[in-house]
């Protein structure tokens, strides 16, 4: 992660976020703008055999003819990825490169949380992805280039541009919670990395481990405690809370089966678990706090 100097502006290239020529000021001098850069991966073939080297130097092969060309990149199973947006974090936004990268990572997390879960942080650069001249001289490091095995996406993408204002208003709270709360950090990382885990039983265990860290003050009666506290955190006292408690308890059974090597879940259960953790994270960001044991018990009994 040290390809960008300590006093340089940091650029993060994003996929699955179409901004065109729009740009957004996210505060602290941080900008989000449309970009256009194409990456080819997983690798590009470089010929290093002696015959190819001779041809590159204007020499012929042993038979007097140039050797046949090596297979083209596309014949090696490569594909293109288009970076359609970039985050620019200026040097003055933080004291070090590591801190600037942490800010960018938080911004990507909040964009996934609120705007589009399919957004990927494809690469980091010392030059703007929106400028071919700057990018040609930049130091670029790949980041999230692995496949998404649980490919979350939007049902309706028409509100993405409108949603970015919420990201600008709330990313600071998310950044503070991530730095100050182990429970929030685990929940954010579970949601962020879940799409890249190949085994969806492990995804369930990861998501529910994060929920348990927040909603299980005791190790006894975990199913009831977790389901009751999650429901009371997300819904006011009444029929909606009771219905949510039953649904959370049902999903917890799927988690338990997966954790004990006898999975009984469907894809819909994984999706519902993602959405449940997403709602909890959004509420914590809005309230600028991770709920305490005392606060959860007050909510459970209708006192808050």
C-alpha positions, 0 to 999 in steps of 0.5 A: 500500500506504499505505492503512493507517497506520504505527501501525495494525493490518493486516488481510488478507482471504482467500478459499478458507479456510473457518474458520467461527467458529474463530480461530488464534493464529499468534504475535507477536499475529497472529491468523487467524480466520473472517470474512464479507465480500462484495466485488463487482467488477470495478467498480460503475457510478456514474452521472455523466451529467446526466440521472442527476444531475438525478434524484438531485436530485429533478429530471425529464428533458426529457420530464417523466419520470425517465430510465430507470435505468442498467444494474444492476451484474450486467448489467455482468458483475460477480461476488461474492467472499466473504472467508471468513477474515482475518489480523490483524497488530497494530502491535506485530508490526513496526516499519512497515506495510511490515514488517507487510505482508511478514509477512502476505504470508509467512503467505499464501504458507505457507498456500498451500504447506501448507494450500490453494494456492487461497487468495487475498489478496483485500484489505487493510484498516485494519479487521476484515473480520469486523466490519461496523461496523469495515469500514464506516469502514475504508480497503480496498485490493484485492490479488489480484483477477485470475483464476487461470489455473492453478487449483491446488486440494486433492484432499482438503480435510478436513485444512485446519484441522489444517494451520494449526498447521504454518503457525503453527510454521513461518512465521517460518523462511519469513519469514527465508529469504525476506528472507535468500536470493535463491534462496528468494525467487525460488522462493517468488515463482515458486510464489506467482505461477505460478497467475496467469500466463496462458501455462503455458509461461511458468509452466514456465519460471518454476518451473524458473528457480527450481529452476535457481537452487538446483540448478545450480551450473554452466551445463554439463550442466544437465539432468543436474545439476539432475535429479540434485541435486533427486533427491538433495535430496529422496530418500535414496540408493536406487531412489526417488532414481533414479526421481525423477531420471528424472522430474525429467529428463523434466520438465526436457525439457518446460521446455526445449521451452517455453523455446525456443518449442516447447512439448510439455508437458501440464497434468500436467507443469505440475502436477508442476513445481508439486509438485516446487518445493513439496516443495523449499520445504517441505524448505528451511523444515523445514531452515531453510536453502537447500542450498549447493553443497557440501551438495548434492554430499555428498547426491549421492554419498551422504555426507549 
